[in-house]
Amino acid sequence: MTQQLKREGWEIGETRVRRLLKEMDHSCQVGRVRVTTTNSKHDHPRSPNLIKEQDIVFMNQVWVSDITYIRPGRKFIYLAVILDAFTRGIRGWSLGRSLEKALTMDALRMALTRHPAPAVHHSDQGAQYAAAEYTDLLNDTGVQISMSAVGQPTENALVERFIRTVKEKHIDYTEYNNFSDAFVQLALWLEVEYMTERIHSSLGYLTPAEFETALVDTQLDPLLMNV
C-alpha cells in the first residue's frame, strides 16, 4: 500500500501508513518477523536475582536494563535502556545498528557518567549483560550484579513496561528518515518528553525529573532530615 500511495504522488512512509490503518481498525503487516534480542545461550557467568525479594525504596538503589528492537522500514535498529527502578528516571540509553556489546556498553557508560552508581544493576541473562567487559565495569564500580532467571520476563517487568510505553507512545506513531533521525527523535522523547513531561501515578503524578528533584531537595533540607 505504501508503494501504491507513492506511485499516486503521496509523500508518505511505511510507519505512517501502519499508524493510519491501525487508527482505522485495519492492519498493515510488513511481514511476520521474530526478532530475539536476548541470547541466553552463552558461557559467561550468571548472577542470581538479587531484587526478587527486595523493597526498592530509594533512588539509585536498583537500575534495571533491557534491549528492544525498532523497525523503521525493512531494517532493524536496537535500543538499550537503563532505568532507575525507584524514580523511573532514565539513567542511560544507546541506539545501535546491531546487537553487538557496544550497544549495552554505551548505555552503561552514559549512565555511570551522568549519575551516581547504583547498589544493584539488574538485567536478563543475555550475552550482552553477562559479557566480561560489562560485568567488569560494574564490579570495578562497586555495583552488585543481579539477573532474571532464563525465560522469566516478569522478573524484569518494570523495564519491560517502560519499553512497551516507548513503543506505544512514540515508536508506533513516528517516522524515522534514517538512523540519525531516529537517534535525534528518540533522544528528544526519552530525555525531554518522558523525563520532564510524562507524569506517573506511581510517582504521585509527577514526572521522573520532578520526582527526583523533590527527593534531592528533601535529602538536602536539614529540617526534613532526622539529624
N, C-alpha and C positions, 0 to 999 in steps of 0.2 A: 504493500500500500504506500509506503514511504516513497519508493521509486516512481510509482504512478503519479503521485501528487507532484513530485519534482518535474516529471515529464509535462505536467499541466501548468507548470510555471510557478508552483508554490515553493517558497523558501522555507523548508521545514525539515527537522531532523527526526531520527527514529525514536528518540526518547519522548519528544513532544507528541508524536503520533500515538505511542503507547499510552501516554498520560490522557490524551483526549478520548481515546477509545475506552480507557478504564472509566473515565467520568461518564461515558455514555453506556456503561454496563456491557461493553464489548471487551474482547481480549485481542491482544496482538503479540503473540509469542514469536520471538526471533528464532526459537529452536530450543529443544529440551536439552539443556546442558547442565551437568552436575559438576560443580567446582568444589574441590576439597582444599581447605586452607590449613587443616590440621593433619600433620603426618606424625602419628604416634609410634610408627614402626621404625625405631632407631635404637642405637646402642648407648646413647647418652644417659647419665644417671638421672633417676627420677626423684622427686621430692614428695612428701606426704601433704595432704590438705591440712594446713595449719589454721584455717579460718572457719572450718566447718562448725565448730562449737564456740567460736569466739564472738563476743559482743564488740561491735565496732562503734566506738564512742568518741573518737577524736580525729582531727584532720591529720593526714599523712600517717595514719596508723596502718592502713592497708591500701595498696594500689592494686587494681585489677586490670588485666590486659587481654586483648584479643585481636584477631585479624579478620577482615571480611573482604569480599571482592566487589568490584564495581564493573559494570559492562557498558561503557559508552560506545554504542555501535556493536561491532563484532569482535572487539579486542577487550581483554580484561586488564584492569589495574587493581592494585591491592592497597587497602588502608589498614594500618596498625594503630591502635589507640591504647592509651594508658589513662585510667580514670581513678580519682580518689574515691574510695568506697563510702566515706562518710559524707563528704560535701558534694559528691557527684561532679566535681570540677575536673576538667581535662588537665592532665599533667604533661602528656606528650603525645605526639602523633606523627605518622610518616606515611607518605604516599609513594608507591613504587610500581614499576612495570613487571616485577616478578616477586616470587616468594623467597628470594634469597635472604640470608640472615641480616643483610644491611637494612632491610625494611624494619625489623624489630629493634635492631641496634640503634638506628637513628631516632626512633621514638623514645627509647630508654635514655639515650644521651640528652635529648631535649628535656625530658622530664627531670633528670638529675641536675641539669644546668639551671633550670628555672625554679626548682622547688627543693626544699629540704628532703633528704632521703626518707623513705617510709620505714616503718618497723618491719613490714612484710610486703613482699611482691607476690601476687597470685596470678596464675595463668593456667591454661590447659597444659597437657604434656607434649605439645607439638615440638618438633625438632628445633624450630627457631628459638623457643624459650628454654629448651634443655641443653642447647649447644654450649660448649665450654666458654666461648667468648662472652656470651650473655650472662651466664651464671657467675663467671669470674668477676665481671664488673659489679654485679650485685654483692657478691661476697666481699670484694675489696671495699665496698661502700658500707659494709656492716648490715646489709639487708638480709633478713631471713627469706628463704625461697619456699613458696607454697604452690602446689599444683592440684588441679582437679583430677579425680580418677578418670581413666580412659572410658569414653562413652557416657560420661555424666555431665552434660552441658549445664544442668541445673546448679552444679557446684560453682559455676561462673556466671550465674544468672544476671547479676547486676550489669555487667558489661555487655552481656548478650542483649539485654533490654535497651541499653544505650545504642547499640549498633542498629537494632530494629528502629529506634527513633530516628537515627541519622538517615536510614533508608526511606522511611515513611514520610518524614517531614522535609527532606532535602533531595536525596538522590533520585527518588521516583519522579520528581517534578522538575528536574534540572537537566538542561542540555549542556554537554561539555564539547567544545570545539576540538580540543586536543588535550594532551596530558597537562600541559602548562595551565590551560584554562581550568581544568579540573582541580589542580593544585590551588589556584587562586580562589576559586569558588568554595572549595572545601575549607580552606583557611578562614575565609570570611564567616562561613556558617559555624564552624567549630569554635573559633576564638572570639567571635563577636556575637552572633545571633544566639548560639547556645549558651555561652558563658554569661552574657550580660543582658539578654532579652527574654530567655525562656524561663518561666517560673516553675517551681516544683512543689507539689503538695507536701512531699516528704521533707522539704526544707522550710516549711511554714510559708509557702507561696513566695519565696524569694528566689532570685536567680542564684546559680552557684557562686558567681562573683560577689553578690551581696551577702550571701551566707558566710563565705569565707572572710570577708571584711568584718562582718559582725563578730565572728569568732576571734579574730585577731584583736579587735578593739576591746572585747571583753577580757581577753587574757592580759592585755596591757594596762587595763584600768585598775589601779590599786583598790578602789572602792568596791570592786566586784570580785576581788581575789581573796581567798582565805589565807592571808599572810599576817 
